Amino acid sequence: MSASDVSARAVLRRAERSFGPLAVPSEIWSPRNMDEMAAYLRAHEFTAVLDAGHAFDADISQIAFDATARLGLPYLRVLRPMWDIAAPVERAASVAAAARMIRPQARVFAATGRGTVADYAPFAGARLYLRQTNAQARTKLPAFAEAVYGQPPFTRAAEEALFRALQIDTLVLRNVGGVPSRPKLDAACAMGLRVIAIDRPAAPVGAQVLAAPDAAIHWVETLTTGGTIG
């Protein structure tokens, strides 16, 4: 039996911004706690969880891991390798910590997600530009902030042009890793901008983590054949 023979269901925390129709049934749902997650897994008779959620959705990953542990189900976290961040790029433990690092009069471009608006309360710069995709609901922003709408994929050349047009001198981004999100980092570094990268949250302690989609598919195939997971 192969992974294509597996009965699967995709459960998304929010609508995806750039993907087409999924090849499996899907729904938008987010558990508030482990009890809700465990009840959901039992109700749908799931026998394993492959967690390919956003790298910064650590709260949901922890809930899913704890629920599978309670039910005795296999759990796998799929995470791309983080970018190798080195000086002069600065690091911050959270968006709020990065906001406190902003210098007076700084013009900041931030790609940290619409859910992080409140974390910029300590912002002391001149202007904050927050990237939002066109598919997202409009988020109410503080007076010092402005939304910049765009749709991926983005290129380094386009990011450089955007930073010049907005007179950006500081970039704040999350270290999500991978190629699609990299152009803004490369553009900012090439332009000599100040860059603050938010450290990615750790995976649940004790969880199996794989970086490659092919390896995750093999994990699923191993489950169906009763082989050893590793």
SERO-4910 file (N, C-alpha, C, O; in steps of 0.05 Angstrom, whole numbers):
BEGIN
 pado doro    nc1    nc2    nc3   cac1   cac2   cac3    cc1    cc2    cc3    oc1    oc2    oc3
  Met    A     17    -24      0      0      0      0     18     25      0     38     26     14
  Ser    A     10     45    -16     25     70    -17     10     92     -3    -13     89      6
  Ala    A     23    116     -1     10    138     12    -15    147     -2    -33    158     10
  Ser    A    -16    142    -29    -40    150    -44    -64    134    -37    -87    141    -43
  Asp    A    -60    111    -24    -82     93    -16    -93    100     12   -113     88     21
  Val    A    -81    119     25    -88    126     52   -112    145     52   -114    163     35
  Ser    A   -131    140     70   -153    159     74   -143    182     91   -136    178    114
  Ala    A   -143    206     79   -132    229     93   -152    252     93   -170    254     76
  Arg    A   -148    270    112   -164    294    114   -146    317    123   -131    314    142
  Ala    A   -147    339    108   -131    362    115   -147    381    132   -169    389    125
  Val    A   -136    388    155   -149    406    174   -132    431    176   -109    430    185
  Leu    A   -142    454    167   -127    478    165   -136    498    186   -160    501    191
  Arg    A   -117    512    197   -124    533    217   -137    557    203   -154    570    215
  Arg    A   -129    562    179   -139    585    164   -138    578    134   -125    559    126
  Ala    A   -152    594    118   -152    589     89   -124    594     78   -111    614     85
  Glu    A   -114    576     62    -88    579     50    -89    601     30   -109    606     16
  Arg    A    -66    616     28    -66    640     11    -59    635    -18    -66    651    -35
  Ser    A    -45    613    -24    -34    610    -51    -38    582    -63    -30    578    -86
  Phe    A    -50    564    -48    -54    537    -59    -80    535    -74   -100    549    -67
  Gly    A    -81    517    -93   -106    511   -107   -122    490    -90   -115    485    -67
  Pro    A   -142    478   -102   -157    457    -88   -139    434    -79   -122    426    -93
  Leu    A   -144    425    -55   -129    403    -44   -139    377    -55   -162    374    -63
  Ala    A   -121    357    -55   -128    331    -66   -143    313    -47   -151    291    -54
  Val    A   -147    323    -23   -161    308     -2   -183    325     10   -181    350      8
  Pro    A   -203    314     23   -223    330     36   -209    348     57   -189    341     69
  Ser    A   -221    372     61   -208    391     79   -229    407     93   -252    409     85
  Glu    A   -221    420    115   -238    438    129   -221    458    145   -198    453    150
  Ile    A   -233    481    151   -220    501    168   -229    497    196   -253    499    202
  Trp    A   -210    491    214   -217    486    242   -192    488    259   -170    482    250
  Ser    A   -196    498    283   -173    501    301   -181    493    329   -200    505    340
  Pro    A   -168    474    342   -175    466    369   -166    487    389   -145    499    386
  Arg    A   -182    490    410   -175    509    431   -158    496    452   -143    510    467
  Asn    A   -159    470    454   -144    456    475   -141    427    467   -151    418    447
  Met    A   -126    412    484   -121    384    478   -146    367    479   -149    349    463
  Asp    A   -164    373    497   -189    358    499   -205    359    473   -215    339    463
  Glu    A   -207    384    462   -221    387    436   -207    371    414   -221    359    398
  Met    A   -181    372    413   -166    358    393   -170    328    395   -175    314    375
  Ala    A   -168    318    419   -171    289    423   -199    280    415   -202    259    403
  Ala    A   -219    296    422   -247    289    415   -250    289    385   -264    272    374
  Tyr    A   -238    308    372   -239    310    342   -226    285    330   -238    273    311
  Leu    A   -203    278    339   -189    254    328   -205    229    332   -207    212    314
  Arg    A   -218    226    356   -234    203    361   -259    202    343   -267    182    332
  Ala    A   -272    226    340   -297    227    325   -292    220    295   -310    208    283
  His    A   -269    227    285   -263    222    257   -247    196    253   -240    188    231
  Glu    A   -242    182    275   -228    157    275   -201    158    261   -193    141    246
  Phe    A   -186    180    266   -159    183    256   -141    163    270   -144    157    293
  Thr    A   -121    153    255   -102    134    266    -74    145    267    -56    132    277
  Ala    A    -70    170    256    -44    183    257    -47    212    250    -67    220    238
  Val    A    -28    229    259    -29    257    252     -2    265    240     19    261    252
  Leu    A     -3    276    215     20    288    202     16    318    203     -1    329    190
  Asp    A     32    331    219     29    360    225     48    375    206     72    377    210
  Ala    A     36    387    185     51    403    166     42    432    168     43    447    148
  Gly    A     33    440    191     24    468    196     47    488    195     70    481    193
  His    A     39    514    196     59    535    194     80    532    217     73    523    239
  Ala    A    104    538    210    126    535    229    122    550    255    133    543    276
  Phe    A    107    572    254    102    588    278     75    583    292     68    597    310
  Asp    A     61    562    282     37    554    296     43    533    318     32    512    318
  Ala    A     62    540    335     72    521    355     50    514    375     51    492    386
  Asp    A     31    531    380     10    525    399     -7    501    389    -14    483    404
  Ile    A    -14    502    363    -30    481    352    -14    455    351    -25    433    356
  Ser    A     11    457    344     28    433    343     30    419    371     28    395    373
  Gln    A     32    436    392     34    424    419      8    411    426      8    389    438
  Ile    A    -15    423    419    -41    412    425    -44    385    410    -53    365    422
  Ala    A    -36    385    385    -38    360    369    -20    338    380    -29    315    382
  Phe    A      4    345    387     23    325    398     12    314    424     13    289    428
  Asp    A      3    331    442     -8    322    468    -32    304    464    -35    284    478
  Ala    A    -49    311    444    -73    295    440    -66    267    429    -78    247    437
  Thr    A    -47    266    410    -39    240    400    -26    223    421    -29    199    422
  Ala    A    -10    236    438      3    221    460    -18    209    479    -16    187    488
  Arg    A    -39    225    484    -61    214    502    -74    190    489    -81    171    503
  Leu    A    -79    192    462    -93    170    449    -75    148    439    -85    128    428
  Gly    A    -49    151    441    -31    131    432    -28    130    402    -25    108    390
  Leu    A    -31    153    388    -29    154    359     -2    164    350     10    180    364
  Pro    A      8    155    327     33    166    316     30    196    309      8    204    300
  Tyr    A     51    211    313     51    240    306     77    247    293     99    238    302
  Leu    A     76    262    271    100    272    257     97    301    252     76    311    243
  Arg    A    118    316    259    119    345    253    138    349    229    161    340    229
  Val    A    128    362    208    143    369    184    152    398    186    135    416    187
  Leu    A    178    403    186    189    430    188    212    433    169    231    417    170
  Arg    A    211    454    153    234    460    135    257    469    152    254    481    174
  Pro    A    282    464    143    305    474    157    304    505    159    297    518    139
  Met    A    311    516    181    312    545    184    335    556    167    354    542    161
  Trp    A    333    582    161    355    595    147    379    597    166    375    600    191
  Asp    A    402    595    155    427    599    171    431    628    175    443    642    159
  Ile    A    422    638    198    423    667    204    450    674    217    457    662    237
  Ala    A    464    693    206    489    702    218    491    732    217    476    745    203
  Ala    A    509    743    233    513    772    234    519    782    206    533    769    190
  Pro    A    509    806    199    497    826    216    467    823    222    455    839    235
  Val    A    455    801    211    427    797    218    424    792    248    438    777    260
  Glu    A    405    806    260    399    804    289    377    784    293    360    780    276
  Arg    A    376    773    317    356    754    324    339    763    347    349    778    365
  Ala    A    313    756    347    295    762    369    279    737    376    274    721    359
  Ala    A    272    735    401    257    711    410    227    712    403    214    692    402
  Ser    A    217    736    397    189    739    391    185    765    376    203    782    374
  Val    A    161    769    365    154    794    351    155    817    370    165    839    364
  Ala    A    144    813    394    144    834    414    173    843    421    178    867    425
  Ala    A    191    823    423    219    830    429    231    845    406    246    864    410
  Ala    A    224    838    381    234    852    358    224    881    357    238    899    350
  Ala    A    198    884    365    187    911    365    202    929    384    205    953    379
  Arg    A    211    918    406    226    934    426    254    941    416    267    959    427
  Met    A    263    927    395    290    932    384    290    954    363    311    963    354
  Ile    A    266    963    355    264    983    333    274   1010    343    266   1019    365
  Arg    A    290   1023    327    301   1049    334    282   1071    327    265   1068    308
  Pro    A    284   1094    341    267   1117    334    272   1125    305    294   1125    296
  Gln    A    251   1133    292    251   1143    265    255   1121    244    258   1126    220
  Ala    A    256   1096    252    260   1074    233    235   1070    216    213   1073    226
  Arg    A    240   1063    191    219   1056    173    221   1025    169    240   1015    157
  Val    A    201   1012    179    203    982    182    183    968    164    160    975    162
  Phe    A    193    947    151    176    929    136    175    903    152    196    892    158
  Ala    A    152    893    158    149    869    174    133    848    159    112    853    148
  Ala    A    143    823    159    130    800    148    127    779    170    141    759    170
  Thr    A    109    785    189    107    768    212     78    757    216     73    744    236
  Gly    A     61    762    197     34    751    198     14    771    211     21    787    228
  Arg    A    -11    769    201    -31    788    210    -38    785    240    -48    803    252
  Gly    A    -33    761    250    -40    756    278    -20    768    298    -24    765    322
  Thr    A      0    782    287     21    793    305     18    823    309     35    836    322
  Val    A     -4    835    299     -7    864    301     -5    874    329     10    894    334
  Ala    A    -18    861    348    -17    871    376     11    869    388     17    884    407
  Asp    A     28    852    377     55    849    388     72    874    382     94    877    394
  Tyr    A     63    891    364     79    915    358     72    939    375     80    961    369
  Ala    A     58    934    397     51    957    415     75    973    424     73    997    427
  Pro    A     99    960    429    122    976    438    136    991    415    156   1004    420
  Phe    A    125    990    391    139   1002    368    144   1032    372    126   1047    380
  Ala    A    169   1040    367    177   1068    371    188   1080    346    200   1102    347
  Gly    A    186   1066    323    196   1077    298    178   1097    286    158   1105    297
  Ala    A    186   1106    261    170   1126    247    146   1114    233    124   1125    234
  Arg    A    149   1090    221    128   1078    206    133   1048    204    155   1038    201
  Leu    A    111   1033    206    111   1004    204     94    995    181     70   1001    180
  Tyr    A    106    980    162     91    969    139     88    939    144    108    925    145
  Leu    A     64    930    145     59    902    150     49    888    125     29    896    113
  Arg    A     63    867    117     55    852     93     30    836     99     29    821    119
  Gln    A     10    838     82    -14    821     83    -21    813     55    -17    828     36
  Thr    A    -31    788     53    -39    778     27    -67    788     21    -83    793     39
  Asn    A    -73    789     -5    -99    799    -13   -122    780     -3   -145    789      0
  Ala    A   -115    755      1   -136    736     10   -144    739     39   -164    728     48
  Gln    A   -128    754     54   -133    757     82   -154    778     88   -156    798     74
  Ala    A   -169    773    109   -187    794    119   -172    818    127   -150    816    139
  Arg    A   -183    842    122   -169    866    130   -167    868    160   -187    865    174
  Thr    A   -143    873    169   -138    875    198   -136    904    207   -123    920    194
  Lys    A   -149    910    229   -148    937    240   -119    942    250   -109    926    266
  Leu    A   -107    964    242    -80    970    248    -77    994    266    -95   1012    265
  Pro    A    -57    996    282    -52   1020    298    -44   1043    280    -38   1039    256
  Ala    A    -44   1068    290    -39   1092    274    -12   1092    261     -8   1104    240
  Phe    A      8   1079    274     35   1080    263     40   1059    241     62   1058    229
  Ala    A     19   1043    235     23   1020    217      6   1023    192    -15   1037    192
  Glu    A     15   1010    171      1   1010    145      5    983    132     26    971    133
  Ala    A    -17    972    121    -16    946    108     -4    949     79    -10    969     65
  Val    A     12    930     72     22    928     44     12    902     33     21    881     41
  Tyr    A     -6    903     14    -19    879      4     -2    868    -20      7    883    -37
  Gly    A      0    842    -20     14    829    -42      8    799    -42     -1    788    -22
  Gln    A     14    787    -64      8    758    -67     33    744    -76     45    752    -96
  Pro    A     41    722    -63     65    707    -71     59    693    -98     36    690   -106
  Pro    A     80    685   -112    109    686   -103    121    713   -106    114    729   -124
  Phe    A    140    720    -89    155    745    -90    183    739   -100    194    717    -96
  Thr    A    195    759   -112    222    756   -122    240    776   -108    231    796    -97
  Arg    A    266    771   -109    285    789    -96    284    817   -109    284    837    -95
  Ala    A    282    818   -136    281    843   -150    256    859   -141    258    883   -137
  Ala    A    234    846   -140    209    859   -132    210    869   -103    200    891    -97
  Glu    A    223    853    -86    225    861    -58    244    886    -55    238    904    -40
  Glu    A    265    886    -70    284    909    -69    269    934    -79    272    955    -67
  Ala    A    254    931   -100    239    954   -111    219    965    -90    215    989    -87
  Leu    A    205    946    -77    186    954    -56    199    968    -33    190    988    -23
  Phe    A    222    957    -24    236    970     -1    246    998     -8    245   1016      8
  Arg    A    255   1001    -33    264   1028    -41    240   1047    -43    242   1070    -33
  Ala    A    218   1038    -54    194   1055    -56    184   1064    -29    175   1087    -26
  Leu    A    185   1047     -9    175   1054     17    197   1066     35    191   1073     58
  Gln    A    221   1068     25    244   1079     40    248   1063     66    252   1074     87
  Ile    A    248   1037     63    252   1019     86    281   1018     94    299   1018     77
  Asp    A    286   1019    120    313   1015    130    316    991    149    338    984    157
  Thr    A    293    979    156    293    956    175    273    935    165    250    942    159
  Leu    A    281    910    166    263    888    159    260    870    184    280    863    196
  Val    A    235    863    190    230    844    211    216    820    198    196    824    184
  Leu    A    226    796    202    214    773    190    217    749    208    233    749    227
  Arg    A    202    728    202    204    704    218    222    684    203    221    682    179
  Asn    A    238    670    218    256    650    206    240    625    200    242    605    215
  Val    A    225    625    178    209    602    170    224    582    154    216    559    150
  Gly    A    247    591    143    263    573    125    249    570     98    228    581     93
  Gly    A    262    554     81    251    549     55    257    570     34    267    592     40
  Val    A    252    564      9    258    581    -14    237    603    -18    244    626    -23
  Pro    A    211    597    -18    191    617    -25    192    642     -8    186    664    -19
  Ser    A    199    640     17    199    664     35    226    678     36    229    698     50
  Arg    A    245    668     22    273    678     24    278    704     10    295    719     20
  Pro    A    264    711    -12    272    735    -27    273    761    -11    291    777    -15
  Lys    A    256    765      8    257    790     24    282    791     41    293    813     44
  Leu    A    291    769     52    315    768     67    339    774     50    356    790     57
  Asp    A    341    762     26    363    766      8    363    795     -2    384    808     -4
  Ala    A    339    806     -7    337    834    -16    347    853      5    363    871     -1
  Ala    A    338    849     30    346    867     51    376    866     56    389    887     61
  Cys    A    387    842     56    416    839     61    432    852     38    453    865     43
  Ala    A    423    849     13    437    861     -9    437    891     -8    455    904    -17
  Met    A    415    902      3    412    931      5    425    943     30    426    967     34
  Gly    A    436    926     47    448    935     72    428    945     93    435    961    110
  Leu    A    404    935     92    384    942    112    389    928    138    401    906    139
  Arg    A    379    939    159    379    925    185    358    903    184    336    907    175
  Val    A    366    879    192    347    856    191    345    843    219    365    838    232
  Ile    A    320    840    228    315    826    253    299    801    247    277    803    237
  Ala    A    310    778    253    296    752    247    285    740    273    299    738    293
  Ile    A    260    733    272    247    720    296    254    691    296    250    677    276
  Asp    A    264    681    318    271    653    321    245    635    319    225    642    331
  Arg    A    248    613    305    225    595    303    221    580    329    240    572    342
  Pro    A    195    577    337    190    561    361    199    532    358    199    521    335
  Ala    A    207    520    379    215    492    378    191    473    374    169    480    381
  Ala    A    196    450    362    176    430    359    170    418    387    186    421    405
  Pro    A    147    406    390    140    393    416    162    374    425    173    359    409
  Val    A    169    376    450    190    358    461    182    329    458    160    321    467
  Gly    A    199    314    446    194    285    442    181    278    416    178    255    409
  Ala    A    174    299    400    161    294    374    181    286    353    204    296    353
  Gln    A    173    268    335    190    262    312    187    285    292    165    294    286
  Val    A    209    295    281    209    317    262    224    309    237    246    298    239
  Leu    A    212    314    214    225    310    188    224    335    172    205    351    175
  Ala    A    244    340    155    245    364    140    235    361    111    225    381    100
  Ala    A    238    338     99    231    334     71    203    322     67    196    303     81
  Pro    A    188    333     48    161    321     43    163    292     35    146    276     43
  Asp    A    184    284     19    187    256     12    190    238     36    179    216     37
  Ala    A    205    248     56    208    232     80    182    230     95    177    209    107
  Ala    A    166    250     95    140    249    108    121    229     94    107    215    107
  Ile    A    122    229     68    106    209     53    115    181     59     99    163     62
  His    A    142    177     61    152    151     69    142    143     97    136    120    102
  Trp    A    141    162    114    130    157    142    102    147    140     95    128    154
  Val    A     85    159    123     58    150    120     57    122    108     42    105    118
  Glu    A     73    117     88     74     91     76     83     69     96     72     47     96
  Thr    A    101     77    114    110     58    135     87     51    154     85     28    163
  Leu    A     71     71    159     47     66    177     29     46    164     18     28    178
  Thr    A     25     48    138      6     30    124     16      2    121      0    -17    119
  Thr    A     42     -1    122     54    -28    118     61    -41    145     69    -64    146
  Gly    A     59    -25    166     66    -37    192     95    -39    198    104    -53    215
  Gly    A    111    -24    182    140    -24    186    149     -7    209    133      5    223
  Thr    A    175     -4    211    187     12    233    188     41    224    197     47    202
  Ile    A    178     59    241    179     88    235    206     99    244    214     94    266
  Gly    A    219    113    226    245    124    234    255    144    214    276    156    217
***
